[in-house]
Amino acid sequence: MKVAVVGKGTASIITTLVLLKHDHEVVIYYDPNTNHLPVGESSTPHLSHLLWEVLGININDMVESNIVSLKTGVKFVDWGKSKYFLHNFGNQFAIHLENDGFNPYIHRILEENKLVKYIPQRVDNTTIHNDQIYIENEAYDFVTFCSGWDDNDEYIKPIFETVNSAVVYTKDCVDEDHNLHTIHKATENGWEFGLPFPKRKITKCGYLFDREQVDTKKVMEQLNSNIFFEWTPRYSKNILQNNFIAYNGNRLFFLEPLQALSFYYTELYARQICVFLNDRTREMFCSVNNWYLSEIRKYQLSLAYHYQYGSSYNTEFWNKITEKAKNLMSTINNGNKNIFLQNLVTDLSFRGKTKYSEIGSFESVDLKQLHCGMTKESLKDIINEVNPDLINN
């Protein structure tokens, strides 16, 4: 099918790569007067796989060319009861990137290899006629908007709201001990991410907080930064707006960037759009939209899973957010923590053949790392708590 993707940001790239992987023809529309935001982002291993599968790009080549830096997991600092712990990806690798460098690099490859046609034109309106959707006089089978949220659309308030603002700045140093990990450092009123770029000896940082509880000007002064972003946590009522239009990226949802979950879900949603393109029936339309709402809830459960353990800070922000997280997590297994831990142990015992304790993108091995890191418990401690007989087996 001939699909138009509106927008030229990272979500547009991910959506385009998924569409190409499923053999669709892609045309990208973008506003030539809109520049990339000079911010840092990090990914999950899914993006590395996608770049290799569709473009044959090895992330090590990008690292050598200083386009990205390697990421092997996340270092949590002052979360839960630990001074710090690592959530690793196993044998997989992801990347840290700056979208004002990475995005033009990928778009150049797409354009030079004639995989995508680019049209420098802002898209505000479309029309539907005779089973086609038109952007001005150009006909398409489908359009996916990845161009940022639209204030005219109806969005849903999340069931789990956390931070809603960020001050971005750069440190002239890296964590020498863990320079392949994204840093997630708890702060008094939120948390701070750090994306290390060892070759350049810098760390791109974002200080995230709730602007209703924090004086933004003071934060900017303390960090000596004038780069400030704010957002309203929300998500669209549907991923498929009609038989011809879907949303993805920030146009579809904007929650906090913990663990690079937004990248993971952008790719997941792009794949589901392709599922619909293969079967554009009313039944599939309803199925995909219902599935999307279910996945958005899982996304928020993933966030709550982290926050339920609290941090080293006894502050209004952490006290409130920890309580909210615990309440949301109590909806799993009827609030019985032991059942959840029992299922986690069962998953680990059967080496992933069961998925009783899966939450969103996190499988049992991830949840075990996070639980043990946050609580300072070992797997033996968990087993002893839920089923001591397993220790002797």
Secondary structure by P-SEA (a helix, b strand, c coil): cbbbbccccaaaaaaaaaaaaabbbbbbbbccccccccbbbbbcaaaaaaaaacccccaaaaaaaccbbbbcbbbbcccccccccccccccccccccccccaaaaaaaaaaaaccbbbbccccccccccccccccccccccbbbbcccccccbbbbbbccccccbbbbbcccccccccccbbbbccccccbbbbbbbccccbbbbbbccccccccaaaaaaaacccbbbbbcccccccccccccbbbccccccccccccaaaaaaaaaaaaaaaaaaacccaaaaaaaaaaaaaaaaaaaaaaaaaaccccccccaaaaaaaaaaaaaacccccccaaaaaaaaaaaaaacccccccccccccaaaaaaaaaaaacccaaaaaaacccccccc
